[in-house]
Amino acid sequence: MVEVKTSITVKQVLALLKREYGVPEWKPDHTPISVLVQTILSQNTSDINSTRAFESLLASFSSWESVANADIDAIEQAIRCGGLGGVKARCIKQVLREIERKRDKLELDFLSRLPLSQARDWLEQLPGVGVKTASCVLLFSLGMPALPVDTHILRVAKRLGLINPDQSAVKAHQLLGRLVPSQDIYQFHILMIEHGRTTCQARRPLCQGCVLKELCPSYT
């Protein structure tokens, strides 16, 4: 697949998005294990529901070790409010047990000492963990320059011509990860999601008021 050619630069996009939404600052507030579980819970549901499920899980168990050793039914009951409780409960238990098997303890801080590609590959070997989940863990908990590409980022990047319109999400992780400078990855991630939610929406994008309209090849 030939990569799309565009005159738009990430620097231009970021400058305009920062002017519109402000400058986000990276503030780690959860361990890698917590971010991993949060990301699993966020799949196919809203932020509100996944947050409720995560808080319920924390309230129901004293530690991640106790979650790993719990019955799937007990985990499912704790996270039921987040949707797909059975599927996510099995995934969470499998992931935690696999980390314990590989590391003899439930911690992932060692990943910060690995090269980015190795750290991501290690996470992707866990059951049910793909490139987006792995990137979330590395970026949000450890501050490593891994770019998670969600549906908002994928949509906005395609409309801007940063990637081809037929690119898959997996390929977009690779392409945008190379395109965005390491020091800008966190801000790019946060700002592109904000723009996708508020302006560049899936069905009815608000193109007339878009801060990027002068750059965007999709604007008519």
C-alpha positions in Angstrom: 0.0 0.0 0.0 1.5 3.4 -1.0 1.3 5.9 1.8 -0.8 9.0 1.1 1.0 12.1 0.1 -0.2 15.3 1.8 1.1 18.8 2.3 -0.5 18.9 5.8 2.0 18.4 8.6 1.4 17.2 12.1 3.1 20.4 13.3 0.4 22.5 11.6 -2.4 20.3 12.9 -1.1 20.3 16.5 -0.6 24.1 16.5 -4.2 24.7 15.5 -5.6 22.1 17.9 -3.7 23.5 20.8 -5.0 26.9 20.0 -8.5 25.5 20.0 -8.4 23.1 23.0 -5.4 24.1 25.0 -2.2 22.1 25.7 -2.7 18.8 27.5 -0.1 17.7 30.0 0.8 14.1 30.7 0.0 13.2 34.3 0.3 9.5 35.1 -2.1 8.5 37.8 -2.4 4.7 37.5 0.0 1.8 37.4 0.4 -0.1 34.2 -1.7 -3.0 35.5 -4.5 -0.5 36.3 -4.3 1.1 32.8 -4.4 -2.3 31.2 -7.5 -3.3 33.1 -9.1 0.1 32.4 -8.5 -0.2 28.7 -10.0 -3.7 28.6 -13.1 -2.3 30.3 -13.3 0.6 27.9 -13.8 -1.6 24.9 -17.2 -1.3 23.2 -18.7 1.0 25.8 -18.8 4.6 26.9 -16.2 6.3 29.2 -18.8 6.7 31.8 -19.7 3.1 31.9 -16.1 1.9 31.8 -15.2 4.2 34.7 -18.1 2.9 36.7 -17.0 -0.7 36.1 -13.4 0.1 37.0 -14.4 1.8 40.2 -16.7 -1.1 41.1 -13.9 -3.6 40.4 -11.6 -1.7 42.8 -14.3 -1.5 45.4 -15.0 -5.3 45.1 -11.4 -6.6 45.4 -8.5 -5.7 47.7 -5.8 -6.1 45.1 -5.1 -7.2 41.5 -3.8 -10.5 43.0 -7.3 -11.1 44.4 -8.9 -10.3 41.1 -6.5 -12.8 39.4 -7.5 -15.5 41.9 -11.3 -14.8 41.9 -14.0 -16.7 40.1 -15.0 -15.2 36.7 -18.5 -14.9 38.0 -17.4 -12.6 40.8 -15.4 -10.4 38.4 -18.3 -10.3 36.0 -20.6 -9.2 38.8 -18.3 -6.4 39.8 -18.0 -5.0 36.2 -21.5 -5.7 35.0 -22.3 -2.0 34.7 -19.7 -1.6 32.0 -21.3 -4.0 29.6 -20.0 -7.3 28.1 -19.2 -8.4 31.7 -18.7 -12.0 30.9 -16.3 -11.5 28.0 -14.3 -8.8 29.8 -14.2 -10.7 33.1 -12.6 -13.7 31.4 -10.1 -11.5 29.5 -9.1 -9.6 32.7 -8.5 -12.9 34.6 -6.6 -14.4 31.8 -4.4 -11.4 31.4 -3.6 -11.1 35.1 -2.8 -14.8 35.4 -0.6 -14.7 32.4 1.4 -11.7 33.8 1.8 -13.6 37.0 3.0 -16.7 35.2 5.6 -14.7 33.2 6.7 -12.4 35.9 6.0 -14.2 39.2 4.2 -11.1 40.3 1.6 -8.6 39.1 3.7 -5.6 37.9 4.6 -4.2 34.5 7.0 -1.4 35.5 9.9 -3.3 33.9 8.5 -2.4 30.5 9.8 1.1 30.9 13.3 -0.3 30.7 12.7 -2.0 27.4 12.9 -0.4 23.9 9.4 0.7 22.8 9.0 -2.1 20.2 10.0 -4.8 22.7 7.7 -3.4 25.4 4.7 -3.3 23.0 5.5 -6.8 21.7 5.6 -8.2 25.2 2.1 -6.8 26.0 0.7 -8.0 22.7 1.6 -11.5 23.6 -0.9 -11.3 26.5 -4.3 -12.9 25.7 -6.7 -10.4 24.1 -4.2 -7.5 24.1 -3.8 -5.7 20.7 -1.7 -2.8 19.6 -4.2 -0.2 20.9 -4.4 -1.6 24.4 -0.6 -2.1 24.5 -0.1 1.5 23.4 -2.5 2.8 26.0 -0.5 1.1 28.8 2.8 2.3 27.6 1.7 5.9 26.9 -0.6 6.6 29.9 1.2 4.8 32.7 4.8 4.9 31.6 5.0 7.9 29.4 6.5 6.0 26.5 5.9 7.3 23.0 3.4 4.8 21.9 0.4 6.2 20.0 -3.0 4.5 20.6 -5.2 5.1 17.6 -8.9 5.0 18.5 -11.9 5.5 16.1 -11.8 9.3 16.5 -8.1 9.5 15.6 -8.5 7.1 12.7 -11.4 9.1 11.3 -9.8 12.5 11.7 -6.5 11.4 10.3 -8.1 9.9 7.2 -10.2 13.1 6.6 -7.1 15.2 7.0 -5.2 13.0 4.5 -2.6 12.0 7.0 -3.2 8.4 6.1 -5.1 6.7 3.3 -8.9 6.4 3.7 -8.7 2.6 3.4 -6.0 2.1 6.1 -6.9 -0.4 8.8 -6.5 0.7 12.5 -3.6 -1.7 12.9 -1.7 -0.1 10.0 -2.7 3.3 11.2 -0.8 2.7 14.4 2.4 2.1 12.5 2.0 5.0 10.0 0.9 7.6 12.5 3.5 6.3 15.1 6.2 7.1 12.5 4.6 10.4 11.4 4.1 12.0 14.8 7.3 13.1 16.6 7.8 11.2 19.9 7.6 14.3 22.0 4.2 15.2 20.5 2.5 11.8 20.7 0.6 12.4 24.0 -0.7 15.8 22.9 -1.6 14.4 19.4 -3.5 11.6 20.9 -5.5 13.7 23.3 -6.2 16.6 20.9 -7.2 14.4 18.0 -9.7 12.6 20.2 -11.1 15.9 21.5 -11.5 17.2 18.0 -13.2 14.0 16.8 -15.7 14.1 19.6 -16.6 17.8 19.4 -16.2 18.8 15.8 -15.0 16.1 13.3 -17.9 13.7 14.2 -18.6 10.6 12.3 -22.0 11.4 10.9 -22.3 15.1 10.9 -18.9 16.8 11.1 -19.1 20.5 12.0 -16.9 21.6 9.1 -17.9 25.2 9.0 -16.6 25.8 12.5 -13.6 23.5 12.3 -10.3 25.0 13.2 -8.6 22.7 10.7 -10.9 23.5 7.7 -8.3 25.6 5.8 -5.9 22.6 5.9 -8.4 19.8 5.5 -8.8 18.3 2.0 -12.2 16.9 3.1 -13.6 20.4 3.7 -15.9 21.6 1.0 
